Amino acid sequence: MVDALASKCSLYILSLLRHAERPLRFTELRRRIEGITQKSLTQALRNLERDGLISRTVYPTIPPRVD
């Protein structure tokens, strides 16, 4: 968990999610964080989810929707 919090990107993601009025999708996060690569954002989100700091919800729709 310390590794996740040590990353500036992770702290920024947590701040965005906390202040959002609703769950944010991957693309919305990517648009709000200037200069982040898709790979970096994916890794940060996976680490935060693994550490239990965020949750990922997959909806059984076509196409699949994930918040």
N, C-alpha and C positions, 0 to 999 in steps of 0.2 A: 504494500500500500504506500510505503514511503516513496518508492520509485515513481508511482503515478503522480503523487503530489509534488515531486521534485521537478517535474516537467512544466515549463511555462505554458505550453500548449494545453496540457491537461487542466491546469488551473483556470485558464481562459475558457475552456469548454465548460467546466463546472459552473463558472460565473454566468456564462450565457444561458445555460440550462436552468439555473436557479432563478434568473430574472425573466425568463420567458413566461408568457401567459399560458402556454400550452406546450406539449411535447414537440421537440424540433426533429426534423428529419435530417439525414446525412447531408443532402444538398443544401438545405437551409444553413446548417452549420458551416459548410464549406464556403458559402457565399459571404457569411458574416466574418470569417477569419481570413483576412488578407494574407496572401503569400503562403498559405499552407498547402502542401501537396495532398493528393488523395491518399497516398500511402501513409503519410504521417498522421493524418486525421483518423484513418482506419485503425492504425496501431494504437493511438491514444485512446480511442473509444473502446477497443477490445480490452486494453489494460484496465480502464475504469470499470468496465462491466465485470471483468474477472475479479477485481477487488471489491465488488459489491457497491461501488459508489454511484453507478447509474444502472438503469434497467433497459432492456431492449424488448420491445413488444412487436411480434410478427402477427399480422392480421391475415386470415385465410381468404384473401380475395385474389382476383385475377385482374391485373398483375399483382403480385404480392406487395403488401405495404408494410413498412417497418418504421416505427417511431422509437 
